[in-house]
C-alpha cells in the first residue's frame, strides 16, 4: 500500500558523487522513519542511513563522513547525498520507510524496487 519513486542511481567513478531521492505515496498517516538499505552481491541487505520524522539520523559506520541523509516530511521524500564514493559502495540501493497507514493504524516496514549504484573506473 506504499509506493516509491526512486531516482538518482547510476554509474560513477571512484571519488565521485551521486544523490538518491525517493518519494513515498499511498494512504499514509505518518512515516516515523525513512532511509536507504543496500545489498551488494554475496552480502546481506544492510542499513545505510535512516532519518526519523524528528530529524534524528543513523548511518552505517562505513558511510559516516561521506553520506548525508535528509527528508521533507511534508512531501514524504528522503534523499541520500553520497560523496567520495568507493567501489565497495556498489550495490542495489532500496528506499525504505516505516509507515503508519491511515487504515489500519499500524506501522509496517516497506522497501522500494531498488536502484543500481555502480562505482567503477
N, C-alpha and C positions, 0 to 999 in steps of 0.2 A: 504493500500500500504506500510505500515511499519510493519515489523515482528520483534518479540522479542524472544530471547532465554534467559530465566531466570534460575538461578541456585542458590543454597545455602540455600534454605528453609529446614525446618525440625523441629525436636523435640529437645529442650534444657532445662536444668534445670534452675531455677531462679539463677541469678548471672552469668550465662554463656554467651557465645558469639556466634554469627553467622555472616557470611559475605555473603551478597546477591550480585550477579552480573547479569548484563543484557547487552546484545549486540543487538543493533538495526541494521536492514538491510532493503534494498529497494532502490528505486530510490530517494535517499535523497540528497538534495543540501546542507542543513545545519540543525543543531539541536541547536537552541538558548538555550533550556533548557532541562535537563534530571533530573529524580529523581524517587521517590517512593511515592506512596499512599498506604494506608492500610484501610481495613474495617473489623471491629470486629462484631460479632453477635449483632444485636439490635442497631447498631450505623451506622451513615452515613460514607461514604468514606471521609477520611481526608488526607491532605498532611502531609507526614512525613519529607521529605527533598527534596530540589531541588538545582541544581547547573547549572549555566549558562556556555556558551562556554568560557566566560572570567574568570571563576573560582569563581564568586560570589555565596555564599551559603545562604540558608534559611532553618532553621529547626524548627519543631514544638517545642513549649516550653516543652512538655512532654518528649522529647528525647534529648534536649540540654545537652551537657556534657557526654552523653553516646553513641550517634551515630555520625559517621563521614561519609560524602559523598565525593566521588571523581569521576573523569571521565577521559577518554582518548579520546580526540577529534579525533585523527587520526583513532581510531578503533571504534568509536561510541559506546563506552561502558561506563557504570556507575556502581559503586559499593557502597554498604552501609555496613560499618562495625558497627555492633551492639554489644555493650558491656553492662555489668551489666543488663542483660535482666530481665524484670519483667513479672509477669503473665498478667498484663494488656497490654503487648505488643503483646499478642496472637491475630493474625489476618491473613487475606489473604493480602499479600503484592503484589502490582501491579507496575510493571515497567512503567514509564511514560516518554514521550518525547513530546515536542513541536517541530515539524519538518516541514521544508520547503522542499517540493518535487521539483524535477527537472522540472516536468511538471504536473500541473500548478505551477507557482512560488507563492505559497500561503502556509502559515503556518497553521497547524492544530494540535490538541491535540490527542495523541494516548496512549492507555494502553495495556499492555500485558495481558496474560490469568490469571496471578496471581500465587503465590506460597505460600503455607501454612507455617506459622511460629507458632509453639506452644511452649509456655513456661510453663512448669509444672514439679513438683517434682514427 
